[in-house]
Amino acid sequence: MVVPLADAIAELVHDGDTVALEGFTHLIPYAAGHEIIRQRRRDLTLVRMTPDLLYDQMIGMGCAAKLIFSWGGNPGVGSLHRFRDAVENDWPVPLALEEHSHAGMANRYVAGASGLPFAVLRGYTGTDLAAHTPTIKPIACPFTGEVLTAVPAVNPDVAIIHAQRADRAGTVQLWGITGVQKEAVLAAKRALVTVEEVVDELVPRPGQVILPPSTVDAVAVVPNGAHPSYADGYSVRDNDFYREWDAIARDRDTFLDWMRAHVVDAA
């Protein structure tokens, strides 16, 4: 259950997989994403409600063939330049897009975690997303006739999250802003959790999410594995890096030089 990160990625993530690396504001699994880059996975469909710097890096290093998402950007700074380059110029490879709303993506994960084929919500009204996204369809309520929106369940081949702790049996504990990490794990065929530490006993925390061992295929101990995001109770957000990334990612050569120095050759 507790294995080295490189072994977990080699076992669980394959070329062509649909992979969700989830985390909202904090607990973003950067270390796991970097290991996917180092192992040169290709043709991935990346799923994430809020792709930010990690997916910019993975897209720029040629890992992704498609992105399923609801918002993309460098929070508080601006655009994701490697994301934009892939969409606008097919560099380093073309990137297909499937765009949803936050509510739509969250409901897709919930449907996947619940074993349902699709989710129904009031949403997308007044937008043109349905005209550009074939996985958004109107549906009539069988009881009232109200026209609602249906979106298909998302069931990733692999879900990867970062958490604060796990015990030696593989029970995972996370807290703080938890986003859709639980739903992503429960919806996925395989799941990897990187953690700050493994402990003998998980002390209860207010607002905690507990994932039992039966929901997780592997746990990897990666202290500070969410950097430059943060893990509540363990680290703080590296705001300077988010600002610095804008200049790093604007130029292809500067980006590649940085990735080689800090990710590819930094293991």
Salt bridges, closest charged atoms under 4 A:
ASP17 OD2 - HIS14 ND1 3.68
ASP17 OD2 - ARG190 NH2 2.83
GLU22 OE1 - ARG48 NH1 3.97
GLU35 OE1 - ARG38 NH2 2.94
ASP52 OD1 - ARG48 NH2 3.63
ASP85 OD2 - ARG82 NH1 2.65
ASP85 OD2 - ARG252 NE 2.66
GLU88 OE2 - ARG84 NH2 3.05
GLU98 OE1 - LYS66 NZ 3.08
GLU98 OE2 - HIS100 NE2 3.28
GLU98 OE2 - ARG108 NH1 2.93
ASP128 OD2 - HIS132 NE2 3.66
GLU146 OE2 - ARG122 NE 2.78
ASP157 OD1 - LYS189 NZ 3.12
GLU196 OE2 - HIS162 NE2 2.74
GLU197 OE2 - ARG165 NE 3.79
ASP200 OD1 - ARG168 NE 2.58
ASP238 OD2 - HIS227 NE2 2.89
ASP240 OD1 - ARG243 NH2 2.38
ASP246 OD1 - HIS81 NE2 2.81
ASP246 OD2 - ARG250 NE 3.02
ASP257 OD1 - ARG260 NH1 3.46
